[in-house]
Amino acid sequence: MGDPWQECMDHCVEVTKKAGEMIREALQKDIAVMQKSSPVDLVTVTDQKVEQLIISSIKEKFPDHSFIGEESVAAGAPSILTDNPTWIIDPIDGTTNFVHRFPFVSVSIGFTVKKEIEFGIVYSCIEDKMYTARKGKGAFCNGVPIKVSGQEEISQSMVLTEMGFKKDPEIFKTMMANLKTILTIPVHGIRSPGSAAINMCLVACGSADAYYHMGIHCWDMAGGAAVVTEAGGVIMDISGGPFDLMSRRLIVASSRAIAERIAKEITVFPVGRDDKEGE
């Protein structure tokens, strides 16, 4: 039978390119912005159109597969990971960047079978960088193999995270305290590019040495998790335990030493789970 998932990956690359073209075209026009859960949780017509394009194209070819898509979940679809082949889709990872035309905007797709990630694709469409990774076969950017930096010393590291408005003042305080804790280790710096999937790929290609985040979703993480793992990186839960795709939190790093140091230093705050309703 050969490799049953290669056809899925090849199709995914093609549909991701089309999605990227749609996003680049939309950037040339006025962008209609709507709010989801709060004034800083944004969605655009393009997010919805891109997700429809991706899901309809994949469904036509693989009708028995399951889907978890950011905009479908926002519209009330369940976010439950089963053993069935499942496509986990973020049509525009970095919607706020897209709205402001800040140039880190990606299409992120992860593909799981029996709850394990088989491949991931992240297309940074303004930069025209296509990151691809297949389980056991390495990670690539535009077809060229990529590797993490291998940095072991956190004091020599560039660290990525994301920060934003939090309604709960205690959570906001903890988020800001964590920034201070990491900066005063000290590290070379903290950056916030604004797209979780791109952040993971920046660690995968050695441009950054670590990325930590609490409060993201499985569709932000699935594609990038494959890329960073296949690039030789370490991915774990924020607590230092095993990575859980539905946990809404992660650390990725160029080495176990850096990942474990970040896990030890930061204070965890509650973020819920993707596979529990209302969270």
N, C-alpha and C positions, 0 to 999 in steps of 0.2 A: 504493500500500500504506500510505502514511502513516507513522506512527511505530511501529515494531514493539515498542519497549521500554516505551512508555507504559503499556500494559496490565499489563506485569510490575510496573512501579513502583506503579500504583494498587492492584494486588493485594497488593503488599508492604506498603503503608501499612495496609491493612485487617488483614492477619495480624499485623503488628507491634503494632497496638492491642490485639488479642486476647491476644497474648503479654504485653503490659504489664499487662493486667487479671489475668492468671494470676499474675504476679509480685506485684502488689499484694495479691491475695487470700492468697497464700502468706505474706506478711509478717505477716498477722494470726494465723498459727498457729505451732506449734513447727516449727523448721527442723532437719531431719536432715542433719548434715554428714558428708561422707566426705573422705578424703585421696586425692590423686592421686600425684604424683611425690615429694612431701615433706610434712612437717607443716604447711607454710604454703601448699601448693597445694591449694585446697579445691574440692569440687564438692558440689552438693546434688541431691536428687531433682528439685527445680524446674528446675535447669539442664537436666536430661535431658528432663523433660516438655515444657519450652518449646521445646527444639530439635526434639523429635518433632512437636509441633504445627505449627511453622513449615515443616519439611521436608515433612510429609505434605500440608499444605495447598497448598504450591507444586507438589509432584510431581503432584498430582491435576490441576492446571491446565496444567502445563508438563512433561509426562513425559520429554521428551528432554533437559532441562537437567541440568547437573552441580551438585554440592554439595561445599563444604568447610565442615564444622561443627566447632566446638571439641570437643564431646562425642563426635561420631562419630570424629574423629581420635584422641581419648583411648582410644576403644574399639578402635582398630586400623585405621580407614579411612585411605586415602592422603590426603596433602595436596599434590596436584599440580595446578597451574594449567594448563589447556589453552586452546585457542582456542574451545572450546564455551561457550555461555552458561552462566555459573557463578555460583551464589549462595554468598557467603562469610558465614557466620553465627556470631555470638557470642550465644547465647541470653540469658546474663546477663553483661554486661561489668561487672565489679565484684562478683564473687561474695563476696569477703571483706567488702565493704561490705554486701551483702545479708545475710550471716550475722549481722553486728553491727547490722543495721538503720540503717546509716549512709547518709544519703539520696542518694547518687550511684550509681545503679544503672541500667544501660541495656540495651536490646536493640539490637544493631548488625548491620545487613545491608548488604553491598556486592554489586553485581551487575556482573560483567565479561563482556565479549565480545571475543574475540581478545586476551585478557590485559589489555585496557584497561577501566578502571572507567567504566561507563555511568551508574550512579546509586548513591546511598548514602542510607541512612535510619538515624538514631540516635534512639531514643526513650528519653529520660530519664524513666522511668515514675513515679518518686515525685514529681518536679517537674511531671509532665505536660507535658513539652516535647518536641515532635516535630520533629526537625531533618531536613530533606529537601533533596536536591540532585540535579539532573539535568545531565549534561554539556552545557555551553554555555547553560544556562538559569537559572543563579543558585542561591543557597542561601536557605533559609527556615527560620524557627522558628515553628511553629504558623501557617504560611501567610504570615507577615510576613517580607519580605526582610531578610537579615542581611549584614553586612560586617565584615571585620577592622578593627582599630583604625587600621591604617596607620602605627603607630609605627615610626620609623626608628632611634631612639636606644636602645641596649640599657640604658643607665644609667637610662632612664625606664620600664623594662619590668617587668611581672609575668611570671615564668617558671614553667612547670609541669613537673614530672617525677614519677617514681614511684621509690620505694626500698623495698627489702625484704631479707629474709635471702638471702645468697648462700653456698653451701657452700664455694666456693673463696675462701680468705682474700685472695688477691691481687685478685680481681675485686671483692670487698667493699671493699677498700682504695681501688681505683680509683673505684668508684661514689661513695664518700664524699669523695674528693679532688675529683671533678668538681663536687660540690655546693659545696665550699669555693671552687673556682675561679670558678664563676658568681656566687656571693654576694659575692665580693670584687672583682668588676669595678668598682663594685658595681651590683646591680640593686635594684629596689624590694622584691623578695621572691621566695621560691620557695614554691609550694604543691603539695600532692599530694592531689588529690580522690579518687583510687583507681579511676577508670575511664578507660582510654585514649581510648575513643570520646567520652566527655563532655569530656575534656581538649581534644581536637581541636575540638570544637564551641564550647568556651569561647574558644578562639583565633578561631574563625570568627565569633563574634558580638561580638568586641572586649573581652570581659571579662578576657582574658589576652593577652599579646603573643607568647608562644612556648611550645613544649612539645618536650622532647627525651626520648628513651627508647631504651634498648637491652635487648633480651630479650623484647619483646612478639611477637605473632603476627599473621598476615595477617587473622585474624578480628577482632582488636582494631582494626586500622587501616583496613580496606576502606571501611566506611561513613563514618567520619570524614574519610578522605582526600578523598572526593567533596565533602563539606560544606565543608571548609576551602579547597579549591581553588576551588570555585564562589563562595565568599565573598571571593575576591581574595587569599587567603593564599598563602604559599610552602611547598612541601613538598619535602624533599630527603633524601638519605641522610645519615647521621650524619657521613660523611667529607666532605660538601659536594658529592658527586656526585649523579647523578639518583636519585630515589626508586625503590626496588625493593620491591614489595609482599611478596615472599617472603623479604626480607632480615632480618626481625625487628628492625629499627631505623629510626628516623626523627627528623627535626627538622621541625616545622611552625612558622611564624612569620608575623607581620603584614607583614613586609617581607624582601626578600632580604638587606638589610644585617644584620638581626638574626640570620637563619638562618646566614649565613656566619660571623658572629662566634662564634656558639655552636659551629659546626663546627670553627673554628680553636682554640677554647679547651679543648674537652674531649678527654680521652684515651679512645680506643676500646678496649673489651675484647671478646673473641670471644663470640658468642652463637649461632653456627650458622645454619642456614637452615630455613625451613618445608618446602621441597621436597627436602630430603635426609633419608633415613631415619635415625632415631636422634638427630636434632638438634632 
